[in-house]
Every structure is written in structure tokens, then in C-alpha cells.
Amino acid sequence: MNKVQCPICDAAMPGNWQEYPDYPFCSARCRKIDLGRWLDGKYRVPDPTPPDSSSDGPGDAD
Ligand SMILES: [Zn+2]
């Protein structure tokens, strides 16, 4: 039998998972945390060119 655990806080989730509106998270809070992580990873793009790169010209080919 699989033991269901919240992937965020590792809290055990006894009972039927259907009882958890925020499944697979134990609560809306953990769901928010997961969402935040996801958005953070999605929108955090590394800047290859430093802003102080003496604007010599458009090096952006795209
Ligand atoms: Zn949790």
C-alpha cells in the first residue's frame, strides 16, 4: 500500500487522497509553495550579458 506524503513538507496524508482538495499536497499552503518554486524556476532566466557591458551594439541575434 502506498503511503501518501506531501512532496513539500513530507507530511503524512492519512485517509483517502480524494479527501485532500490540494492533492498531492497536504494543504493549499504547500501547493502555493510548489507553485512558487515552479514559477521561480520558469521565470528565473540567467542573464548571459551583464548590464554593464558597454553597449557596443546589439549582440542579440534573436
Ligand atoms: Zn505539505
PDB file of the backbone (N, CA, C, O) and the ligand in Angstrom, with CONECT records:
HET     ZN  A 101       1
ATOM      1  N   MET A   1       0.837  -1.203   0.000  1.00  0.00           N
ATOM      2  CA  MET A   1       0.000   0.000   0.000  1.00  0.00           C
ATOM      3  C   MET A   1       0.877   1.260   0.000  1.00  0.00           C
ATOM      4  O   MET A   1       1.856   1.346   0.740  1.00  0.00           O
ATOM      5  N   ASN A   2       0.528   2.178  -0.796  1.00  0.00           N
ATOM      6  CA  ASN A   2       1.352   3.375  -0.870  1.00  0.00           C
ATOM      7  C   ASN A   2       0.998   4.364   0.229  1.00  0.00           C
ATOM      8  O   ASN A   2      -0.165   4.665   0.497  1.00  0.00           O
ATOM      9  N   LYS A   3       2.034   4.836   0.832  1.00  0.00           N
ATOM     10  CA  LYS A   3       1.825   5.867   1.838  1.00  0.00           C
ATOM     11  C   LYS A   3       1.942   7.210   1.145  1.00  0.00           C
ATOM     12  O   LYS A   3       2.949   7.524   0.510  1.00  0.00           O
ATOM     13  N   VAL A   4       0.901   7.979   1.282  1.00  0.00           N
ATOM     14  CA  VAL A   4       0.926   9.272   0.599  1.00  0.00           C
ATOM     15  C   VAL A   4       1.559  10.325   1.497  1.00  0.00           C
ATOM     16  O   VAL A   4       1.201  10.493   2.663  1.00  0.00           O
ATOM     17  N   GLN A   5       2.500  11.013   0.909  1.00  0.00           N
ATOM     18  CA  GLN A   5       3.152  12.074   1.647  1.00  0.00           C
ATOM     19  C   GLN A   5       3.155  13.344   0.825  1.00  0.00           C
ATOM     20  O   GLN A   5       3.217  13.324  -0.404  1.00  0.00           O
ATOM     21  N   CYS A   6       3.087  14.427   1.531  1.00  0.00           N
ATOM     22  CA  CYS A   6       3.155  15.716   0.853  1.00  0.00           C
ATOM     23  C   CYS A   6       4.575  15.902   0.322  1.00  0.00           C
ATOM     24  O   CYS A   6       5.538  15.782   1.080  1.00  0.00           O
ATOM     25  N   PRO A   7       4.714  16.191  -0.960  1.00  0.00           N
ATOM     26  CA  PRO A   7       6.052  16.340  -1.557  1.00  0.00           C
ATOM     27  C   PRO A   7       6.774  17.588  -1.072  1.00  0.00           C
ATOM     28  O   PRO A   7       7.979  17.739  -1.273  1.00  0.00           O
ATOM     29  N   ILE A   8       6.043  18.460  -0.446  1.00  0.00           N
ATOM     30  CA  ILE A   8       6.661  19.709   0.006  1.00  0.00           C
ATOM     31  C   ILE A   8       7.153  19.594   1.440  1.00  0.00           C
ATOM     32  O   ILE A   8       8.319  19.869   1.725  1.00  0.00           O
ATOM     33  N   CYS A   9       6.283  19.196   2.325  1.00  0.00           N
ATOM     34  CA  CYS A   9       6.673  19.170   3.731  1.00  0.00           C
ATOM     35  C   CYS A   9       6.789  17.752   4.270  1.00  0.00           C
ATOM     36  O   CYS A   9       7.075  17.544   5.449  1.00  0.00           O
ATOM     37  N   ASP A  10       6.565  16.777   3.390  1.00  0.00           N
ATOM     38  CA  ASP A  10       6.693  15.375   3.780  1.00  0.00           C
ATOM     39  C   ASP A  10       5.711  14.970   4.865  1.00  0.00           C
ATOM     40  O   ASP A  10       5.925  13.986   5.573  1.00  0.00           O
ATOM     41  N   ALA A  11       4.671  15.705   4.988  1.00  0.00           N
ATOM     42  CA  ALA A  11       3.669  15.357   5.985  1.00  0.00           C
ATOM     43  C   ALA A  11       2.872  14.149   5.496  1.00  0.00           C
ATOM     44  O   ALA A  11       2.512  14.052   4.323  1.00  0.00           O
ATOM     45  N   ALA A  12       2.616  13.259   6.402  1.00  0.00           N
ATOM     46  CA  ALA A  12       1.820  12.097   6.044  1.00  0.00           C
ATOM     47  C   ALA A  12       0.377  12.515   5.802  1.00  0.00           C
ATOM     48  O   ALA A  12      -0.175  13.365   6.500  1.00  0.00           O
ATOM     49  N   MET A  13      -0.207  11.896   4.803  1.00  0.00           N
ATOM     50  CA  MET A  13      -1.584  12.242   4.479  1.00  0.00           C
ATOM     51  C   MET A  13      -2.448  10.999   4.596  1.00  0.00           C
ATOM     52  O   MET A  13      -2.685  10.287   3.620  1.00  0.00           O
ATOM     53  N   PRO A  14      -2.904  10.761   5.794  1.00  0.00           N
ATOM     54  CA  PRO A  14      -3.725   9.570   6.033  1.00  0.00           C
ATOM     55  C   PRO A  14      -5.103   9.698   5.388  1.00  0.00           C
ATOM     56  O   PRO A  14      -5.586  10.795   5.108  1.00  0.00           O
ATOM     57  N   GLY A  15      -5.701   8.563   5.169  1.00  0.00           N
ATOM     58  CA  GLY A  15      -7.037   8.582   4.597  1.00  0.00           C
ATOM     59  C   GLY A  15      -6.988   8.561   3.085  1.00  0.00           C
ATOM     60  O   GLY A  15      -5.938   8.306   2.496  1.00  0.00           O
ATOM     61  N   ASN A  16      -8.075   8.816   2.478  1.00  0.00           N
ATOM     62  CA  ASN A  16      -8.136   8.822   1.020  1.00  0.00           C
ATOM     63  C   ASN A  16      -7.608  10.137   0.462  1.00  0.00           C
ATOM     64  O   ASN A  16      -7.918  11.219   0.960  1.00  0.00           O
ATOM     65  N   TRP A  17      -6.817  10.011  -0.566  1.00  0.00           N
ATOM     66  CA  TRP A  17      -6.266  11.243  -1.145  1.00  0.00           C
ATOM     67  C   TRP A  17      -7.376  12.111  -1.728  1.00  0.00           C
ATOM     68  O   TRP A  17      -7.225  13.321  -1.896  1.00  0.00           O
ATOM     69  N   GLN A  18      -8.488  11.461  -2.029  1.00  0.00           N
ATOM     70  CA  GLN A  18      -9.604  12.241  -2.580  1.00  0.00           C
ATOM     71  C   GLN A  18     -10.122  13.266  -1.575  1.00  0.00           C
ATOM     72  O   GLN A  18     -10.813  14.226  -1.915  1.00  0.00           O
ATOM     73  N   GLU A  19      -9.751  13.012  -0.319  1.00  0.00           N
ATOM     74  CA  GLU A  19     -10.219  13.933   0.721  1.00  0.00           C
ATOM     75  C   GLU A  19      -9.397  15.213   0.755  1.00  0.00           C
ATOM     76  O   GLU A  19      -9.733  16.179   1.439  1.00  0.00           O
ATOM     77  N   TYR A  20      -8.312  15.186  -0.004  1.00  0.00           N
ATOM     78  CA  TYR A  20      -7.448  16.364   0.014  1.00  0.00           C
ATOM     79  C   TYR A  20      -7.674  17.205  -1.235  1.00  0.00           C
ATOM     80  O   TYR A  20      -7.295  16.812  -2.338  1.00  0.00           O
ATOM     81  N   PRO A  21      -8.285  18.348  -1.053  1.00  0.00           N
ATOM     82  CA  PRO A  21      -8.568  19.209  -2.210  1.00  0.00           C
ATOM     83  C   PRO A  21      -7.300  19.714  -2.869  1.00  0.00           C
ATOM     84  O   PRO A  21      -7.313  20.129  -4.028  1.00  0.00           O
ATOM     85  N   ASP A  22      -6.225  19.678  -2.138  1.00  0.00           N
ATOM     86  CA  ASP A  22      -4.971  20.190  -2.690  1.00  0.00           C
ATOM     87  C   ASP A  22      -3.996  19.079  -3.023  1.00  0.00           C
ATOM     88  O   ASP A  22      -2.797  19.313  -3.172  1.00  0.00           O
ATOM     89  N   TYR A  23      -4.517  17.871  -3.138  1.00  0.00           N
ATOM     90  CA  TYR A  23      -3.685  16.746  -3.512  1.00  0.00           C
ATOM     91  C   TYR A  23      -2.892  17.060  -4.775  1.00  0.00           C
ATOM     92  O   TYR A  23      -3.449  17.685  -5.677  1.00  0.00           O
ATOM     93  N   PRO A  24      -1.658  16.676  -4.889  1.00  0.00           N
ATOM     94  CA  PRO A  24      -0.896  15.816  -3.980  1.00  0.00           C
ATOM     95  C   PRO A  24      -0.260  16.549  -2.800  1.00  0.00           C
ATOM     96  O   PRO A  24       0.635  16.016  -2.144  1.00  0.00           O
ATOM     97  N   PHE A  25      -0.707  17.725  -2.541  1.00  0.00           N
ATOM     98  CA  PHE A  25      -0.158  18.458  -1.411  1.00  0.00           C
ATOM     99  C   PHE A  25      -1.118  18.382  -0.240  1.00  0.00           C
ATOM    100  O   PHE A  25      -2.325  18.211  -0.411  1.00  0.00           O
ATOM    101  N   CYS A  26      -0.552  18.512   0.962  1.00  0.00           N
ATOM    102  CA  CYS A  26      -1.377  18.318   2.142  1.00  0.00           C
ATOM    103  C   CYS A  26      -2.259  19.525   2.388  1.00  0.00           C
ATOM    104  O   CYS A  26      -3.284  19.425   3.062  1.00  0.00           O
ATOM    105  N   SER A  27      -1.875  20.633   1.860  1.00  0.00           N
ATOM    106  CA  SER A  27      -2.655  21.842   2.112  1.00  0.00           C
ATOM    107  C   SER A  27      -2.430  22.859   1.001  1.00  0.00           C
ATOM    108  O   SER A  27      -1.527  22.726   0.175  1.00  0.00           O
ATOM    109  N   ALA A  28      -3.276  23.871   1.010  1.00  0.00           N
ATOM    110  CA  ALA A  28      -3.141  24.904  -0.012  1.00  0.00           C
ATOM    111  C   ALA A  28      -1.815  25.619   0.140  1.00  0.00           C
ATOM    112  O   ALA A  28      -1.250  26.136  -0.824  1.00  0.00           O
ATOM    113  N   ARG A  29      -1.337  25.639   1.355  1.00  0.00           N
ATOM    114  CA  ARG A  29      -0.073  26.320   1.602  1.00  0.00           C
ATOM    115  C   ARG A  29       1.075  25.627   0.853  1.00  0.00           C
ATOM    116  O   ARG A  29       1.897  26.267   0.196  1.00  0.00           O
ATOM    117  N   CYS A  30       1.096  24.321   0.976  1.00  0.00           N
ATOM    118  CA  CYS A  30       2.157  23.577   0.303  1.00  0.00           C
ATOM    119  C   CYS A  30       1.982  23.667  -1.214  1.00  0.00           C
ATOM    120  O   CYS A  30       2.956  23.683  -1.966  1.00  0.00           O
ATOM    121  N   ARG A  31       0.768  23.723  -1.629  1.00  0.00           N
ATOM    122  CA  ARG A  31       0.519  23.846  -3.066  1.00  0.00           C
ATOM    123  C   ARG A  31       1.079  25.173  -3.582  1.00  0.00           C
ATOM    124  O   ARG A  31       1.644  25.254  -4.673  1.00  0.00           O
ATOM    125  N   LYS A  32       0.903  26.200  -2.766  1.00  0.00           N
ATOM    126  CA  LYS A  32       1.421  27.511  -3.145  1.00  0.00           C
ATOM    127  C   LYS A  32       2.937  27.495  -3.201  1.00  0.00           C
ATOM    128  O   LYS A  32       3.557  28.085  -4.086  1.00  0.00           O
ATOM    129  N   ILE A  33       3.506  26.813  -2.243  1.00  0.00           N
ATOM    130  CA  ILE A  33       4.963  26.731  -2.196  1.00  0.00           C
ATOM    131  C   ILE A  33       5.480  26.056  -3.455  1.00  0.00           C
ATOM    132  O   ILE A  33       6.446  26.505  -4.072  1.00  0.00           O
ATOM    133  N   ASP A  34       4.818  24.976  -3.817  1.00  0.00           N
ATOM    134  CA  ASP A  34       5.238  24.251  -5.009  1.00  0.00           C
ATOM    135  C   ASP A  34       5.066  25.118  -6.244  1.00  0.00           C
ATOM    136  O   ASP A  34       5.921  25.137  -7.129  1.00  0.00           O
ATOM    137  N   LEU A  35       3.981  25.815  -6.292  1.00  0.00           N
ATOM    138  CA  LEU A  35       3.717  26.687  -7.437  1.00  0.00           C
ATOM    139  C   LEU A  35       4.781  27.778  -7.508  1.00  0.00           C
ATOM    140  O   LEU A  35       5.271  28.125  -8.583  1.00  0.00           O
ATOM    141  N   GLY A  36       5.121  28.303  -6.350  1.00  0.00           N
ATOM    142  CA  GLY A  36       6.138  29.342  -6.306  1.00  0.00           C
ATOM    143  C   GLY A  36       7.466  28.822  -6.816  1.00  0.00           C
ATOM    144  O   GLY A  36       8.174  29.515  -7.547  1.00  0.00           O
ATOM    145  N   ARG A  37       7.796  27.621  -6.439  1.00  0.00           N
ATOM    146  CA  ARG A  37       9.058  27.038  -6.902  1.00  0.00           C
ATOM    147  C   ARG A  37       9.041  26.869  -8.399  1.00  0.00           C
ATOM    148  O   ARG A  37      10.020  27.142  -9.094  1.00  0.00           O
ATOM    149  N   TRP A  38       7.928  26.421  -8.866  1.00  0.00           N
ATOM    150  CA  TRP A  38       7.802  26.173 -10.295  1.00  0.00           C
ATOM    151  C   TRP A  38       7.934  27.483 -11.078  1.00  0.00           C
ATOM    152  O   TRP A  38       8.658  27.561 -12.071  1.00  0.00           O
ATOM    153  N   LEU A  39       7.233  28.485 -10.617  1.00  0.00           N
ATOM    154  CA  LEU A  39       7.291  29.770 -11.307  1.00  0.00           C
ATOM    155  C   LEU A  39       8.686  30.352 -11.213  1.00  0.00           C
ATOM    156  O   LEU A  39       9.192  30.950 -12.162  1.00  0.00           O
ATOM    157  N   ASP A  40       9.293  30.171 -10.064  1.00  0.00           N
ATOM    158  CA  ASP A  40      10.629  30.699  -9.847  1.00  0.00           C
ATOM    159  C   ASP A  40      11.596  30.091 -10.849  1.00  0.00           C
ATOM    160  O   ASP A  40      12.423  30.789 -11.435  1.00  0.00           O
ATOM    161  N   GLY A  41      11.483  28.795 -11.035  1.00  0.00           N
ATOM    162  CA  GLY A  41      12.387  28.117 -11.951  1.00  0.00           C
ATOM    163  C   GLY A  41      12.081  28.446 -13.394  1.00  0.00           C
ATOM    164  O   GLY A  41      12.954  28.390 -14.260  1.00  0.00           O
ATOM    165  N   LYS A  42      10.836  28.786 -13.641  1.00  0.00           N
ATOM    166  CA  LYS A  42      10.444  29.057 -15.012  1.00  0.00           C
ATOM    167  C   LYS A  42      10.844  30.459 -15.438  1.00  0.00           C
ATOM    168  O   LYS A  42      11.291  30.691 -16.561  1.00  0.00           O
ATOM    169  N   TYR A  43      10.672  31.362 -14.528  1.00  0.00           N
ATOM    170  CA  TYR A  43      10.893  32.753 -14.908  1.00  0.00           C
ATOM    171  C   TYR A  43      12.292  33.266 -14.585  1.00  0.00           C
ATOM    172  O   TYR A  43      12.719  34.315 -15.067  1.00  0.00           O
ATOM    173  N   ARG A  44      12.988  32.498 -13.761  1.00  0.00           N
ATOM    174  CA  ARG A  44      14.333  32.959 -13.440  1.00  0.00           C
ATOM    175  C   ARG A  44      15.290  32.535 -14.540  1.00  0.00           C
ATOM    176  O   ARG A  44      15.810  31.419 -14.524  1.00  0.00           O
ATOM    177  N   VAL A  45      15.515  33.401 -15.468  1.00  0.00           N
ATOM    178  CA  VAL A  45      16.439  33.079 -16.551  1.00  0.00           C
ATOM    179  C   VAL A  45      17.769  33.777 -16.292  1.00  0.00           C
ATOM    180  O   VAL A  45      17.815  34.971 -15.996  1.00  0.00           O
ATOM    181  N   PRO A  46      18.819  33.028 -16.407  1.00  0.00           N
ATOM    182  CA  PRO A  46      20.146  33.606 -16.171  1.00  0.00           C
ATOM    183  C   PRO A  46      20.484  34.630 -17.231  1.00  0.00           C
ATOM    184  O   PRO A  46      20.302  34.389 -18.425  1.00  0.00           O
ATOM    185  N   ASP A  47      20.967  35.749 -16.799  1.00  0.00           N
ATOM    186  CA  ASP A  47      21.326  36.814 -17.731  1.00  0.00           C
ATOM    187  C   ASP A  47      22.745  36.580 -18.242  1.00  0.00           C
ATOM    188  O   ASP A  47      23.707  36.721 -17.487  1.00  0.00           O
ATOM    189  N   PRO A  48      22.876  36.231 -19.491  1.00  0.00           N
ATOM    190  CA  PRO A  48      24.207  35.941 -20.043  1.00  0.00           C
ATOM    191  C   PRO A  48      25.034  37.205 -20.228  1.00  0.00           C
ATOM    192  O   PRO A  48      26.264  37.171 -20.190  1.00  0.00           O
ATOM    193  N   THR A  49      24.357  38.295 -20.425  1.00  0.00           N
ATOM    194  CA  THR A  49      25.089  39.537 -20.639  1.00  0.00           C
ATOM    195  C   THR A  49      24.858  40.485 -19.477  1.00  0.00           C
ATOM    196  O   THR A  49      23.720  40.850 -19.180  1.00  0.00           O
ATOM    197  N   PRO A  50      25.918  40.876 -18.833  1.00  0.00           N
ATOM    198  CA  PRO A  50      25.792  41.825 -17.733  1.00  0.00           C
ATOM    199  C   PRO A  50      25.327  43.175 -18.251  1.00  0.00           C
ATOM    200  O   PRO A  50      25.682  43.570 -19.361  1.00  0.00           O
ATOM    201  N   PRO A  51      24.548  43.874 -17.468  1.00  0.00           N
ATOM    202  CA  PRO A  51      24.001  45.177 -17.887  1.00  0.00           C
ATOM    203  C   PRO A  51      25.103  46.198 -18.103  1.00  0.00           C
ATOM    204  O   PRO A  51      24.916  47.203 -18.789  1.00  0.00           O
ATOM    205  N   ASP A  52      26.238  45.927 -17.514  1.00  0.00           N
ATOM    206  CA  ASP A  52      27.352  46.877 -17.635  1.00  0.00           C
ATOM    207  C   ASP A  52      28.317  46.429 -18.734  1.00  0.00           C
ATOM    208  O   ASP A  52      29.535  46.437 -18.550  1.00  0.00           O
ATOM    209  N   SER A  53      27.753  46.041 -19.874  1.00  0.00           N
ATOM    210  CA  SER A  53      28.584  45.508 -20.940  1.00  0.00           C
ATOM    211  C   SER A  53      28.781  46.547 -22.029  1.00  0.00           C
ATOM    212  O   SER A  53      28.546  46.278 -23.207  1.00  0.00           O
ATOM    213  N   SER A  54      29.198  47.693 -21.642  1.00  0.00           N
ATOM    214  CA  SER A  54      29.457  48.806 -22.565  1.00  0.00           C
ATOM    215  C   SER A  54      28.697  48.648 -23.882  1.00  0.00           C
ATOM    216  O   SER A  54      29.241  48.150 -24.867  1.00  0.00           O
ATOM    217  N   SER A  55      27.467  49.068 -23.887  1.00  0.00           N
ATOM    218  CA  SER A  55      26.611  48.888 -25.051  1.00  0.00           C
ATOM    219  C   SER A  55      27.354  49.138 -26.360  1.00  0.00           C
ATOM    220  O   SER A  55      27.324  50.240 -26.908  1.00  0.00           O
ATOM    221  N   ASP A  56      28.000  48.124 -26.834  1.00  0.00           N
ATOM    222  CA  ASP A  56      28.782  48.245 -28.050  1.00  0.00           C
ATOM    223  C   ASP A  56      27.876  48.085 -29.273  1.00  0.00           C
ATOM    224  O   ASP A  56      28.146  48.619 -30.349  1.00  0.00           O
ATOM    225  N   GLY A  57      26.822  47.351 -29.073  1.00  0.00           N
ATOM    226  CA  GLY A  57      25.906  47.129 -30.189  1.00  0.00           C
ATOM    227  C   GLY A  57      24.986  45.983 -29.847  1.00  0.00           C
ATOM    228  O   GLY A  57      25.167  45.289 -28.846  1.00  0.00           O
ATOM    229  N   PRO A  58      24.025  45.805 -30.674  1.00  0.00           N
ATOM    230  CA  PRO A  58      23.065  44.720 -30.425  1.00  0.00           C
ATOM    231  C   PRO A  58      23.683  43.356 -30.688  1.00  0.00           C
ATOM    232  O   PRO A  58      23.788  42.916 -31.833  1.00  0.00           O
ATOM    233  N   GLY A  59      24.081  42.711 -29.638  1.00  0.00           N
ATOM    234  CA  GLY A  59      24.669  41.390 -29.811  1.00  0.00           C
ATOM    235  C   GLY A  59      23.618  40.325 -29.750  1.00  0.00           C
ATOM    236  O   GLY A  59      23.904  39.129 -29.706  1.00  0.00           O
ATOM    237  N   ASP A  60      22.414  40.782 -29.748  1.00  0.00           N
ATOM    238  CA  ASP A  60      21.327  39.824 -29.660  1.00  0.00           C
ATOM    239  C   ASP A  60      20.906  39.386 -31.047  1.00  0.00           C
ATOM    240  O   ASP A  60      20.265  40.149 -31.771  1.00  0.00           O
ATOM    241  N   ALA A  61      21.252  38.187 -31.422  1.00  0.00           N
ATOM    242  CA  ALA A  61      20.934  37.707 -32.754  1.00  0.00           C
ATOM    243  C   ALA A  61      19.463  37.361 -32.886  1.00  0.00           C
ATOM    244  O   ALA A  61      18.928  37.232 -33.988  1.00  0.00           O
ATOM    245  N   ASP A  62      18.846  37.219 -31.772  1.00  0.00           N
ATOM    246  CA  ASP A  62      17.459  36.796 -31.843  1.00  0.00           C
ATOM    247  C   ASP A  62      16.534  37.946 -31.528  1.00  0.00           C
ATOM    248  O   ASP A  62      15.315  37.778 -31.539  1.00  0.00           O
TER     249      ASP A  62
HETATM  250 ZN    ZN A 101       2.607  19.757   2.983  1.00  0.00          ZN2+
END
